[in-house]
């Protein structure tokens, strides 16, 4: 007979089990008839450690019944998941009936075999100039957004989800959106936003609220990626997965690790934090011989705006760059406050150029980076020496930096710029500088495109 030895946080230690496997799904039946779901974290002899998704509040050591399901957590999938809203555990939240599944998939999945990976080298248009023009997103790329407390990452995530598209309009495109530990107001914002713009028709939403058990957050991104894998590799769609906020996910991992009395790593996070995040991030990509792709855009808030914190630090090792939101730009009232200089897309150069965006894209992007960096240096010089100490060229760079922030970085939440619009805007800003300062663009490209500005 199965009996409870101990309840600690979201974990229940039971004794007297047999034939139980790691990661097996469990139903915990209370004396009231309420059923809660969980999974097996550890098995040793006749003992099993069970993680309860709905939390252990109200559970008593006596009078609990356990039903071991003989399988792991699965997500029922079919084409009908598009346009649906689910909880963090895959239960319908939109009032519609459960999905009639074509198949049921284990949510743990597997990272893509490196040998089977295809190189991410196709352009995805987000409609945001600082991403499309400077830190381009490629199909199959993992490009996180590093934010800070109070910065508008939720609005940016919603805008990207609405506007993202592949350049070739014949391609099938979908968005899978996973929200971890968000407030009810944020949840309503995302759902209303998707419905108002019609983006929900090609989207799947998984919503885990802050009031939901923290333990559920560990399952939510796995469900989202499982849905994305079905859409990408079974239905051959190009899928953009947006997950916000990965910091809440890591906090849940730390909570479970503490309940299991594991030896903590940096700042109390478990030593396997890197490995755990990698098992999620590495499920994104392209597979040779398959038309579909999964592009991952995880969003995380950096505690105290610290880029060396374990969560952003380890994320940077796994992913191919980062988009960083700047608090200085946000204080100036600039939206989206994406700081181009510390941001990076390591796969940018493979996704742009002739046949993908335009032949002038790479040179223009490099010139914008250089000119904006010089303009910021001049801005700091003015604070020390005053504007009277500047040369005429320095004044032009200072003017460029101001105009760049006001016209290129700043855009409205509803403004969906094509890559052609972004490049045209870039050329108009580069006209501020003397031609001899445009050292990163070939002369023939300047002759061909400069008049566009």
PyMOL commands that set and color helices and strands:
alter all, ss='L'
color gray80, all
select helices_A, chain A and resi 79-81+114-116+129-134+153-163+184-197+199-202+216-234+246-259+266-268+273-281+303-305+310-318+327-331+348-351+361-385+387-389+392-409+419-430+435-437+443-452
alter helices_A, ss='H'
color red, helices_A
select strands_A, chain A and resi 3-8+11-15+25-29+35-44+47-52+65-68+74-77+84-87+103-106+117-118+123-125+137-138+144-147+165-166+173-182+203-209+238-244+285-287+293-301+321-324+344-345
alter strands_A, ss='S'
color yellow, strands_A
deselect
rebuild
show_as cartoon
